[in-house]
Amino acid sequence: MADEKKTNKPAKDRWLTIDGVRKEAKRVRWPKWKTEGNTPGIAANTGEVLIFSGFFCAFFVLCDFIVTFLLRFIGIGA
């Protein structure tokens, strides 16, 4: 038994430690705030996300109004 080699932890277990998380955070290529060259920055991406979210919000509110109107029209809604 003393001759057995120690096995390393699987990659998943190493990643779930504080040191593993720190190493992964250092490897991440964090985006810049402003647009540089060919890549959009955080400010441009934030604007796109807000516009996209606004359109989806309006779409679902409109769908809710239509369904409510139809249910009231046929006498099911309050």
PyMOL Python script that loads the backbone (N, CA, C, O; Angstrom):
from pymol import cmd

cmd.read_pdbstr("""\
ATOM      1  N   MET A   1       0.802  -1.192   0.000  1.00  0.00           N
ATOM      2  CA  MET A   1       0.000   0.000   0.000  1.00  0.00           C
ATOM      3  C   MET A   1       0.847   1.259   0.000  1.00  0.00           C
ATOM      4  O   MET A   1       0.420   2.295  -0.510  1.00  0.00           O
ATOM      5  N   ALA A   2       2.022   1.182   0.556  1.00  0.00           N
ATOM      6  CA  ALA A   2       2.886   2.345   0.586  1.00  0.00           C
ATOM      7  C   ALA A   2       3.438   2.654  -0.796  1.00  0.00           C
ATOM      8  O   ALA A   2       3.870   3.776  -1.061  1.00  0.00           O
ATOM      9  N   ASP A   3       3.425   1.654  -1.684  1.00  0.00           N
ATOM     10  CA  ASP A   3       3.957   1.839  -3.023  1.00  0.00           C
ATOM     11  C   ASP A   3       2.965   2.511  -3.977  1.00  0.00           C
ATOM     12  O   ASP A   3       3.341   2.914  -5.078  1.00  0.00           O
ATOM     13  N   GLU A   4       1.717   2.631  -3.567  1.00  0.00           N
ATOM     14  CA  GLU A   4       0.715   3.211  -4.462  1.00  0.00           C
ATOM     15  C   GLU A   4       0.994   4.697  -4.681  1.00  0.00           C
ATOM     16  O   GLU A   4       1.419   5.409  -3.772  1.00  0.00           O
ATOM     17  N   LYS A   5       0.748   5.136  -5.895  1.00  0.00           N
ATOM     18  CA  LYS A   5       0.923   6.556  -6.207  1.00  0.00           C
ATOM     19  C   LYS A   5      -0.300   7.332  -5.733  1.00  0.00           C
ATOM     20  O   LYS A   5      -1.425   6.832  -5.752  1.00  0.00           O
ATOM     21  N   LYS A   6      -0.054   8.541  -5.317  1.00  0.00           N
ATOM     22  CA  LYS A   6      -1.176   9.396  -4.944  1.00  0.00           C
ATOM     23  C   LYS A   6      -1.845   9.894  -6.221  1.00  0.00           C
ATOM     24  O   LYS A   6      -1.176  10.311  -7.166  1.00  0.00           O
ATOM     25  N   THR A   7      -3.131   9.846  -6.231  1.00  0.00           N
ATOM     26  CA  THR A   7      -3.849  10.352  -7.402  1.00  0.00           C
ATOM     27  C   THR A   7      -4.228  11.799  -7.160  1.00  0.00           C
ATOM     28  O   THR A   7      -4.610  12.183  -6.055  1.00  0.00           O
ATOM     29  N   ASN A   8      -4.117  12.579  -8.193  1.00  0.00           N
ATOM     30  CA  ASN A   8      -4.517  13.975  -8.094  1.00  0.00           C
ATOM     31  C   ASN A   8      -6.031  14.061  -8.039  1.00  0.00           C
ATOM     32  O   ASN A   8      -6.742  13.178  -8.519  1.00  0.00           O
ATOM     33  N   LYS A   9      -6.500  15.136  -7.447  1.00  0.00           N
ATOM     34  CA  LYS A   9      -7.944  15.358  -7.427  1.00  0.00           C
ATOM     35  C   LYS A   9      -8.430  15.593  -8.846  1.00  0.00           C
ATOM     36  O   LYS A   9      -7.694  16.135  -9.671  1.00  0.00           O
ATOM     37  N   PRO A  10      -9.644  15.199  -9.138  1.00  0.00           N
ATOM     38  CA  PRO A  10     -10.195  15.521 -10.459  1.00  0.00           C
ATOM     39  C   PRO A  10     -10.270  17.029 -10.656  1.00  0.00           C
ATOM     40  O   PRO A  10     -10.313  17.789  -9.688  1.00  0.00           O
ATOM     41  N   ALA A  11     -10.286  17.454 -11.910  1.00  0.00           N
ATOM     42  CA  ALA A  11     -10.287  18.889 -12.221  1.00  0.00           C
ATOM     43  C   ALA A  11     -11.480  19.589 -11.593  1.00  0.00           C
ATOM     44  O   ALA A  11     -11.366  20.736 -11.161  1.00  0.00           O
ATOM     45  N   LYS A  12     -12.614  18.921 -11.535  1.00  0.00           N
ATOM     46  CA  LYS A  12     -13.814  19.532 -10.965  1.00  0.00           C
ATOM     47  C   LYS A  12     -13.598  19.885  -9.500  1.00  0.00           C
ATOM     48  O   LYS A  12     -13.989  20.965  -9.058  1.00  0.00           O
ATOM     49  N   ASP A  13     -12.977  18.979  -8.740  1.00  0.00           N
ATOM     50  CA  ASP A  13     -12.757  19.229  -7.323  1.00  0.00           C
ATOM     51  C   ASP A  13     -11.760  20.359  -7.095  1.00  0.00           C
ATOM     52  O   ASP A  13     -11.913  21.132  -6.150  1.00  0.00           O
ATOM     53  N   ARG A  14     -10.746  20.466  -7.940  1.00  0.00           N
ATOM     54  CA  ARG A  14      -9.771  21.546  -7.789  1.00  0.00           C
ATOM     55  C   ARG A  14     -10.395  22.897  -8.098  1.00  0.00           C
ATOM     56  O   ARG A  14     -10.021  23.907  -7.503  1.00  0.00           O
ATOM     57  N   TRP A  15     -11.357  22.919  -9.037  1.00  0.00           N
ATOM     58  CA  TRP A  15     -11.970  24.184  -9.430  1.00  0.00           C
ATOM     59  C   TRP A  15     -12.876  24.709  -8.333  1.00  0.00           C
ATOM     60  O   TRP A  15     -13.077  25.919  -8.234  1.00  0.00           O
ATOM     61  N   LEU A  16     -13.427  23.836  -7.509  1.00  0.00           N
ATOM     62  CA  LEU A  16     -14.383  24.246  -6.490  1.00  0.00           C
ATOM     63  C   LEU A  16     -13.731  24.748  -5.206  1.00  0.00           C
ATOM     64  O   LEU A  16     -14.434  25.023  -4.234  1.00  0.00           O
ATOM     65  N   THR A  17     -12.429  24.872  -5.178  1.00  0.00           N
ATOM     66  CA  THR A  17     -11.760  25.429  -4.012  1.00  0.00           C
ATOM     67  C   THR A  17     -11.569  26.928  -4.216  1.00  0.00           C
ATOM     68  O   THR A  17     -11.691  27.434  -5.332  1.00  0.00           O
ATOM     69  N   ILE A  18     -11.271  27.625  -3.137  1.00  0.00           N
ATOM     70  CA  ILE A  18     -11.044  29.072  -3.221  1.00  0.00           C
ATOM     71  C   ILE A  18      -9.859  29.364  -4.137  1.00  0.00           C
ATOM     72  O   ILE A  18      -9.919  30.281  -4.955  1.00  0.00           O
ATOM     73  N   ASP A  19      -8.786  28.592  -4.005  1.00  0.00           N
ATOM     74  CA  ASP A  19      -7.621  28.800  -4.873  1.00  0.00           C
ATOM     75  C   ASP A  19      -7.967  28.546  -6.332  1.00  0.00           C
ATOM     76  O   ASP A  19      -7.504  29.268  -7.215  1.00  0.00           O
ATOM     77  N   GLY A  20      -8.782  27.521  -6.592  1.00  0.00           N
ATOM     78  CA  GLY A  20      -9.190  27.226  -7.961  1.00  0.00           C
ATOM     79  C   GLY A  20     -10.016  28.349  -8.560  1.00  0.00           C
ATOM     80  O   GLY A  20      -9.855  28.696  -9.730  1.00  0.00           O
ATOM     81  N   VAL A  21     -10.898  28.914  -7.755  1.00  0.00           N
ATOM     82  CA  VAL A  21     -11.717  30.031  -8.232  1.00  0.00           C
ATOM     83  C   VAL A  21     -10.839  31.240  -8.517  1.00  0.00           C
ATOM     84  O   VAL A  21     -11.043  31.931  -9.515  1.00  0.00           O
ATOM     85  N   ARG A  22      -9.873  31.504  -7.659  1.00  0.00           N
ATOM     86  CA  ARG A  22      -8.968  32.640  -7.882  1.00  0.00           C
ATOM     87  C   ARG A  22      -8.161  32.467  -9.167  1.00  0.00           C
ATOM     88  O   ARG A  22      -7.987  33.416  -9.931  1.00  0.00           O
ATOM     89  N   LYS A  23      -7.673  31.254  -9.399  1.00  0.00           N
ATOM     90  CA  LYS A  23      -6.903  30.991 -10.622  1.00  0.00           C
ATOM     91  C   LYS A  23      -7.768  31.203 -11.860  1.00  0.00           C
ATOM     92  O   LYS A  23      -7.323  31.804 -12.837  1.00  0.00           O
ATOM     93  N   GLU A  24      -9.002  30.709 -11.817  1.00  0.00           N
ATOM     94  CA  GLU A  24      -9.899  30.879 -12.960  1.00  0.00           C
ATOM     95  C   GLU A  24     -10.223  32.350 -13.185  1.00  0.00           C
ATOM     96  O   GLU A  24     -10.294  32.795 -14.330  1.00  0.00           O
ATOM     97  N   ALA A  25     -10.420  33.116 -12.107  1.00  0.00           N
ATOM     98  CA  ALA A  25     -10.719  34.540 -12.240  1.00  0.00           C
ATOM     99  C   ALA A  25      -9.551  35.291 -12.870  1.00  0.00           C
ATOM    100  O   ALA A  25      -9.763  36.257 -13.602  1.00  0.00           O
ATOM    101  N   LYS A  26      -8.322  34.861 -12.596  1.00  0.00           N
ATOM    102  CA  LYS A  26      -7.156  35.502 -13.208  1.00  0.00           C
ATOM    103  C   LYS A  26      -7.036  35.156 -14.681  1.00  0.00           C
ATOM    104  O   LYS A  26      -6.502  35.944 -15.461  1.00  0.00           O
ATOM    105  N   ARG A  27      -7.530  33.976 -15.072  1.00  0.00           N
ATOM    106  CA  ARG A  27      -7.457  33.557 -16.473  1.00  0.00           C
ATOM    107  C   ARG A  27      -8.495  34.243 -17.352  1.00  0.00           C
ATOM    108  O   ARG A  27      -8.329  34.324 -18.569  1.00  0.00           O
ATOM    109  N   VAL A  28      -9.552  34.728 -16.744  1.00  0.00           N
ATOM    110  CA  VAL A  28     -10.638  35.336 -17.522  1.00  0.00           C
ATOM    111  C   VAL A  28     -10.137  36.583 -18.221  1.00  0.00           C
ATOM    112  O   VAL A  28      -9.402  37.378 -17.636  1.00  0.00           O
ATOM    113  N   ARG A  29     -10.531  36.755 -19.465  1.00  0.00           N
ATOM    114  CA  ARG A  29     -10.181  37.962 -20.215  1.00  0.00           C
ATOM    115  C   ARG A  29     -11.319  38.949 -20.029  1.00  0.00           C
ATOM    116  O   ARG A  29     -12.312  38.909 -20.754  1.00  0.00           O
ATOM    117  N   TRP A  30     -11.168  39.839 -19.046  1.00  0.00           N
ATOM    118  CA  TRP A  30     -12.224  40.767 -18.701  1.00  0.00           C
ATOM    119  C   TRP A  30     -12.346  41.842 -19.776  1.00  0.00           C
ATOM    120  O   TRP A  30     -11.328  42.324 -20.274  1.00  0.00           O
ATOM    121  N   PRO A  31     -13.565  42.230 -20.147  1.00  0.00           N
ATOM    122  CA  PRO A  31     -13.751  43.238 -21.193  1.00  0.00           C
ATOM    123  C   PRO A  31     -13.399  44.636 -20.699  1.00  0.00           C
ATOM    124  O   PRO A  31     -13.435  44.922 -19.502  1.00  0.00           O
ATOM    125  N   LYS A  32     -13.060  45.488 -21.644  1.00  0.00           N
ATOM    126  CA  LYS A  32     -12.762  46.886 -21.329  1.00  0.00           C
ATOM    127  C   LYS A  32     -14.072  47.667 -21.250  1.00  0.00           C
ATOM    128  O   LYS A  32     -15.090  47.227 -21.784  1.00  0.00           O
ATOM    129  N   TRP A  33     -14.050  48.818 -20.587  1.00  0.00           N
ATOM    130  CA  TRP A  33     -15.254  49.624 -20.442  1.00  0.00           C
ATOM    131  C   TRP A  33     -15.667  50.245 -21.779  1.00  0.00           C
ATOM    132  O   TRP A  33     -16.848  50.257 -22.125  1.00  0.00           O
ATOM    133  N   LYS A  34     -14.697  50.754 -22.518  1.00  0.00           N
ATOM    134  CA  LYS A  34     -15.009  51.415 -23.789  1.00  0.00           C
ATOM    135  C   LYS A  34     -14.623  50.518 -24.955  1.00  0.00           C
ATOM    136  O   LYS A  34     -13.849  49.572 -24.805  1.00  0.00           O
ATOM    137  N   THR A  35     -15.177  50.835 -26.116  1.00  0.00           N
ATOM    138  CA  THR A  35     -14.897  50.074 -27.324  1.00  0.00           C
ATOM    139  C   THR A  35     -13.443  50.260 -27.734  1.00  0.00           C
ATOM    140  O   THR A  35     -12.936  51.380 -27.787  1.00  0.00           O
ATOM    141  N   GLU A  36     -12.784  49.147 -28.021  1.00  0.00           N
ATOM    142  CA  GLU A  36     -11.400  49.200 -28.491  1.00  0.00           C
ATOM    143  C   GLU A  36     -11.296  48.382 -29.762  1.00  0.00           C
ATOM    144  O   GLU A  36     -11.505  47.169 -29.748  1.00  0.00           O
ATOM    145  N   GLY A  37     -10.979  49.032 -30.840  1.00  0.00           N
ATOM    146  CA  GLY A  37     -10.788  48.318 -32.098  1.00  0.00           C
ATOM    147  C   GLY A  37     -12.050  47.634 -32.576  1.00  0.00           C
ATOM    148  O   GLY A  37     -13.049  48.289 -32.872  1.00  0.00           O
ATOM    149  N   ASN A  38     -12.001  46.327 -32.651  1.00  0.00           N
ATOM    150  CA  ASN A  38     -13.087  45.538 -33.218  1.00  0.00           C
ATOM    151  C   ASN A  38     -14.055  45.008 -32.163  1.00  0.00           C
ATOM    152  O   ASN A  38     -15.126  44.512 -32.512  1.00  0.00           O
ATOM    153  N   THR A  39     -13.698  45.104 -30.869  1.00  0.00           N
ATOM    154  CA  THR A  39     -14.527  44.521 -29.820  1.00  0.00           C
ATOM    155  C   THR A  39     -15.309  45.602 -29.084  1.00  0.00           C
ATOM    156  O   THR A  39     -14.737  46.617 -28.685  1.00  0.00           O
ATOM    157  N   PRO A  40     -16.613  45.393 -28.900  1.00  0.00           N
ATOM    158  CA  PRO A  40     -17.399  46.373 -28.152  1.00  0.00           C
ATOM    159  C   PRO A  40     -17.071  46.294 -26.664  1.00  0.00           C
ATOM    160  O   PRO A  40     -16.731  45.229 -26.148  1.00  0.00           O
ATOM    161  N   GLY A  41     -17.174  47.412 -25.994  1.00  0.00           N
ATOM    162  CA  GLY A  41     -16.897  47.446 -24.568  1.00  0.00           C
ATOM    163  C   GLY A  41     -18.148  47.171 -23.757  1.00  0.00           C
ATOM    164  O   GLY A  41     -19.212  46.877 -24.302  1.00  0.00           O
ATOM    165  N   ILE A  42     -18.000  47.272 -22.448  1.00  0.00           N
ATOM    166  CA  ILE A  42     -19.121  47.010 -21.552  1.00  0.00           C
ATOM    167  C   ILE A  42     -20.240  48.015 -21.785  1.00  0.00           C
ATOM    168  O   ILE A  42     -21.411  47.640 -21.748  1.00  0.00           O
ATOM    169  N   ALA A  43     -19.914  49.273 -22.022  1.00  0.00           N
ATOM    170  CA  ALA A  43     -20.942  50.298 -22.212  1.00  0.00           C
ATOM    171  C   ALA A  43     -21.830  49.971 -23.407  1.00  0.00           C
ATOM    172  O   ALA A  43     -23.050  50.108 -23.315  1.00  0.00           O
ATOM    173  N   ALA A  44     -21.256  49.547 -24.515  1.00  0.00           N
ATOM    174  CA  ALA A  44     -22.041  49.206 -25.702  1.00  0.00           C
ATOM    175  C   ALA A  44     -22.887  47.966 -25.446  1.00  0.00           C
ATOM    176  O   ALA A  44     -24.055  47.923 -25.833  1.00  0.00           O
ATOM    177  N   ASN A  45     -22.322  46.973 -24.807  1.00  0.00           N
ATOM    178  CA  ASN A  45     -23.076  45.757 -24.503  1.00  0.00           C
ATOM    179  C   ASN A  45     -24.220  46.034 -23.538  1.00  0.00           C
ATOM    180  O   ASN A  45     -25.300  45.460 -23.677  1.00  0.00           O
ATOM    181  N   THR A  46     -23.994  46.905 -22.566  1.00  0.00           N
ATOM    182  CA  THR A  46     -25.042  47.236 -21.606  1.00  0.00           C
ATOM    183  C   THR A  46     -26.208  47.900 -22.304  1.00  0.00           C
ATOM    184  O   THR A  46     -27.364  47.587 -22.017  1.00  0.00           O
ATOM    185  N   GLY A  47     -25.921  48.812 -23.219  1.00  0.00           N
ATOM    186  CA  GLY A  47     -26.990  49.466 -23.969  1.00  0.00           C
ATOM    187  C   GLY A  47     -27.796  48.477 -24.790  1.00  0.00           C
ATOM    188  O   GLY A  47     -29.024  48.550 -24.827  1.00  0.00           O
ATOM    189  N   GLU A  48     -27.114  47.556 -25.444  1.00  0.00           N
ATOM    190  CA  GLU A  48     -27.812  46.543 -26.242  1.00  0.00           C
ATOM    191  C   GLU A  48     -28.704  45.672 -25.366  1.00  0.00           C
ATOM    192  O   GLU A  48     -29.835  45.366 -25.743  1.00  0.00           O
ATOM    193  N   VAL A  49     -28.210  45.276 -24.215  1.00  0.00           N
ATOM    194  CA  VAL A  49     -28.992  44.427 -23.311  1.00  0.00           C
ATOM    195  C   VAL A  49     -30.219  45.178 -22.804  1.00  0.00           C
ATOM    196  O   VAL A  49     -31.304  44.602 -22.730  1.00  0.00           O
ATOM    197  N   LEU A  50     -30.066  46.443 -22.457  1.00  0.00           N
ATOM    198  CA  LEU A  50     -31.207  47.222 -21.967  1.00  0.00           C
ATOM    199  C   LEU A  50     -32.266  47.406 -23.047  1.00  0.00           C
ATOM    200  O   LEU A  50     -33.459  47.299 -22.762  1.00  0.00           O
ATOM    201  N   ILE A  51     -31.854  47.677 -24.273  1.00  0.00           N
ATOM    202  CA  ILE A  51     -32.810  47.832 -25.375  1.00  0.00           C
ATOM    203  C   ILE A  51     -33.528  46.512 -25.637  1.00  0.00           C
ATOM    204  O   ILE A  51     -34.750  46.489 -25.781  1.00  0.00           O
ATOM    205  N   PHE A  52     -32.787  45.429 -25.698  1.00  0.00           N
ATOM    206  CA  PHE A  52     -33.362  44.104 -25.931  1.00  0.00           C
ATOM    207  C   PHE A  52     -34.351  43.743 -24.820  1.00  0.00           C
ATOM    208  O   PHE A  52     -35.432  43.221 -25.093  1.00  0.00           O
ATOM    209  N   SER A  53     -33.979  44.021 -23.570  1.00  0.00           N
ATOM    210  CA  SER A  53     -34.860  43.735 -22.436  1.00  0.00           C
ATOM    211  C   SER A  53     -36.118  44.587 -22.489  1.00  0.00           C
ATOM    212  O   SER A  53     -37.202  44.114 -22.146  1.00  0.00           O
ATOM    213  N   GLY A  54     -35.984  45.841 -22.915  1.00  0.00           N
ATOM    214  CA  GLY A  54     -37.152  46.711 -23.052  1.00  0.00           C
ATOM    215  C   GLY A  54     -38.135  46.195 -24.087  1.00  0.00           C
ATOM    216  O   GLY A  54     -39.346  46.229 -23.865  1.00  0.00           O
ATOM    217  N   PHE A  55     -37.625  45.713 -25.226  1.00  0.00           N
ATOM    218  CA  PHE A  55     -38.508  45.146 -26.250  1.00  0.00           C
ATOM    219  C   PHE A  55     -39.230  43.905 -25.732  1.00  0.00           C
ATOM    220  O   PHE A  55     -40.426  43.738 -25.972  1.00  0.00           O
ATOM    221  N   PHE A  56     -38.518  43.043 -25.030  1.00  0.00           N
ATOM    222  CA  PHE A  56     -39.173  41.853 -24.491  1.00  0.00           C
ATOM    223  C   PHE A  56     -40.192  42.217 -23.421  1.00  0.00           C
ATOM    224  O   PHE A  56     -41.255  41.600 -23.347  1.00  0.00           O
ATOM    225  N   CYS A  57     -39.890  43.197 -22.602  1.00  0.00           N
ATOM    226  CA  CYS A  57     -40.837  43.657 -21.592  1.00  0.00           C
ATOM    227  C   CYS A  57     -42.115  44.158 -22.260  1.00  0.00           C
ATOM    228  O   CYS A  57     -43.216  43.782 -21.858  1.00  0.00           O
ATOM    229  N   ALA A  58     -41.971  44.999 -23.272  1.00  0.00           N
ATOM    230  CA  ALA A  58     -43.139  45.521 -23.991  1.00  0.00           C
ATOM    231  C   ALA A  58     -43.916  44.389 -24.659  1.00  0.00           C
ATOM    232  O   ALA A  58     -45.146  44.404 -24.649  1.00  0.00           O
ATOM    233  N   PHE A  59     -43.231  43.420 -25.233  1.00  0.00           N
ATOM    234  CA  PHE A  59     -43.887  42.286 -25.885  1.00  0.00           C
ATOM    235  C   PHE A  59     -44.736  41.498 -24.891  1.00  0.00           C
ATOM    236  O   PHE A  59     -45.890  41.181 -25.179  1.00  0.00           O
ATOM    237  N   PHE A  60     -44.176  41.181 -23.728  1.00  0.00           N
ATOM    238  CA  PHE A  60     -44.918  40.381 -22.759  1.00  0.00           C
ATOM    239  C   PHE A  60     -46.056  41.167 -22.121  1.00  0.00           C
ATOM    240  O   PHE A  60     -47.100  40.590 -21.817  1.00  0.00           O
ATOM    241  N   VAL A  61     -45.882  42.458 -21.913  1.00  0.00           N
ATOM    242  CA  VAL A  61     -46.984  43.277 -21.402  1.00  0.00           C
ATOM    243  C   VAL A  61     -48.105  43.317 -22.426  1.00  0.00           C
ATOM    244  O   VAL A  61     -49.274  43.193 -22.060  1.00  0.00           O
ATOM    245  N   LEU A  62     -47.777  43.485 -23.696  1.00  0.00           N
ATOM    246  CA  LEU A  62     -48.784  43.480 -24.759  1.00  0.00           C
ATOM    247  C   LEU A  62     -49.503  42.131 -24.820  1.00  0.00           C
ATOM    248  O   LEU A  62     -50.727  42.091 -24.942  1.00  0.00           O
ATOM    249  N   CYS A  63     -48.762  41.037 -24.738  1.00  0.00           N
ATOM    250  CA  CYS A  63     -49.387  39.704 -24.728  1.00  0.00           C
ATOM    251  C   CYS A  63     -50.322  39.548 -23.535  1.00  0.00           C
ATOM    252  O   CYS A  63     -51.405  38.980 -23.670  1.00  0.00           O
ATOM    253  N   ASP A  64     -49.917  40.043 -22.377  1.00  0.00           N
ATOM    254  CA  ASP A  64     -50.756  39.965 -21.185  1.00  0.00           C
ATOM    255  C   ASP A  64     -52.050  40.742 -21.380  1.00  0.00           C
ATOM    256  O   ASP A  64     -53.121  40.254 -21.019  1.00  0.00           O
ATOM    257  N   PHE A  65     -51.967  41.950 -21.948  1.00  0.00           N
ATOM    258  CA  PHE A  65     -53.169  42.745 -22.199  1.00  0.00           C
ATOM    259  C   PHE A  65     -54.097  42.049 -23.190  1.00  0.00           C
ATOM    260  O   PHE A  65     -55.316  42.058 -23.012  1.00  0.00           O
ATOM    261  N   ILE A  66     -53.533  41.454 -24.218  1.00  0.00           N
ATOM    262  CA  ILE A  66     -54.356  40.768 -25.226  1.00  0.00           C
ATOM    263  C   ILE A  66     -55.064  39.565 -24.613  1.00  0.00           C
ATOM    264  O   ILE A  66     -56.260  39.378 -24.838  1.00  0.00           O
ATOM    265  N   VAL A  67     -54.353  38.752 -23.848  1.00  0.00           N
ATOM    266  CA  VAL A  67     -54.970  37.581 -23.222  1.00  0.00           C
ATOM    267  C   VAL A  67     -56.033  38.016 -22.223  1.00  0.00           C
ATOM    268  O   VAL A  67     -57.103  37.410 -22.166  1.00  0.00           O
ATOM    269  N   THR A  68     -55.762  39.054 -21.432  1.00  0.00           N
ATOM    270  CA  THR A  68     -56.746  39.561 -20.478  1.00  0.00           C
ATOM    271  C   THR A  68     -57.991  40.051 -21.201  1.00  0.00           C
ATOM    272  O   THR A  68     -59.110  39.758 -20.779  1.00  0.00           O
ATOM    273  N   PHE A  69     -57.807  40.794 -22.286  1.00  0.00           N
ATOM    274  CA  PHE A  69     -58.946  41.293 -23.065  1.00  0.00           C
ATOM    275  C   PHE A  69     -59.773  40.138 -23.623  1.00  0.00           C
ATOM    276  O   PHE A  69     -61.001  40.156 -23.541  1.00  0.00           O
ATOM    277  N   LEU A  70     -59.104  39.133 -24.190  1.00  0.00           N
ATOM    278  CA  LEU A  70     -59.827  37.994 -24.763  1.00  0.00           C
ATOM    279  C   LEU A  70     -60.585  37.210 -23.695  1.00  0.00           C
ATOM    280  O   LEU A  70     -61.715  36.783 -23.931  1.00  0.00           O
ATOM    281  N   LEU A  71     -59.985  37.017 -22.536  1.00  0.00           N
ATOM    282  CA  LEU A  71     -60.672  36.304 -21.462  1.00  0.00           C
ATOM    283  C   LEU A  71     -61.875  37.090 -20.950  1.00  0.00           C
ATOM    284  O   LEU A  71     -62.919  36.501 -20.671  1.00  0.00           O
ATOM    285  N   ARG A  72     -61.747  38.391 -20.824  1.00  0.00           N
ATOM    286  CA  ARG A  72     -62.894  39.218 -20.405  1.00  0.00           C
ATOM    287  C   ARG A  72     -63.968  39.235 -21.482  1.00  0.00           C
ATOM    288  O   ARG A  72     -65.158  39.259 -21.171  1.00  0.00           O
ATOM    289  N   PHE A  73     -63.562  39.222 -22.733  1.00  0.00           N
ATOM    290  CA  PHE A  73     -64.511  39.254 -23.852  1.00  0.00           C
ATOM    291  C   PHE A  73     -65.392  38.005 -23.873  1.00  0.00           C
ATOM    292  O   PHE A  73     -66.580  38.083 -24.187  1.00  0.00           O
ATOM    293  N   ILE A  74     -64.806  36.851 -23.538  1.00  0.00           N
ATOM    294  CA  ILE A  74     -65.609  35.628 -23.532  1.00  0.00           C
ATOM    295  C   ILE A  74     -66.229  35.354 -22.163  1.00  0.00           C
ATOM    296  O   ILE A  74     -66.921  34.350 -21.994  1.00  0.00           O
ATOM    297  N   GLY A  75     -65.992  36.232 -21.181  1.00  0.00           N
ATOM    298  CA  GLY A  75     -66.669  36.141 -19.893  1.00  0.00           C
ATOM    299  C   GLY A  75     -65.961  35.342 -18.827  1.00  0.00           C
ATOM    300  O   GLY A  75     -66.572  35.021 -17.808  1.00  0.00           O
ATOM    301  N   ILE A  76     -64.704  35.007 -19.015  1.00  0.00           N
ATOM    302  CA  ILE A  76     -63.984  34.223 -18.007  1.00  0.00           C
ATOM    303  C   ILE A  76     -63.272  35.135 -17.015  1.00  0.00           C
ATOM    304  O   ILE A  76     -63.228  34.831 -15.823  1.00  0.00           O
ATOM    305  N   GLY A  77     -62.724  36.229 -17.478  1.00  0.00           N
ATOM    306  CA  GLY A  77     -61.944  37.111 -16.616  1.00  0.00           C
ATOM    307  C   GLY A  77     -62.815  37.950 -15.707  1.00  0.00           C
ATOM    308  O   GLY A  77     -64.007  38.112 -15.967  1.00  0.00           O
ATOM    309  N   ALA A  78     -62.239  38.483 -14.648  1.00  0.00           N
ATOM    310  CA  ALA A  78     -62.994  39.292 -13.697  1.00  0.00           C
ATOM    311  C   ALA A  78     -63.097  40.721 -14.167  1.00  0.00           C
ATOM    312  O   ALA A  78     -63.702  41.551 -13.489  1.00  0.00           O
TER     313      ALA A  78
END
""", "prot")
cmd.dss("prot")
cmd.show_as("cartoon", "prot")
cmd.util.cbc("prot")
cmd.orient("prot")
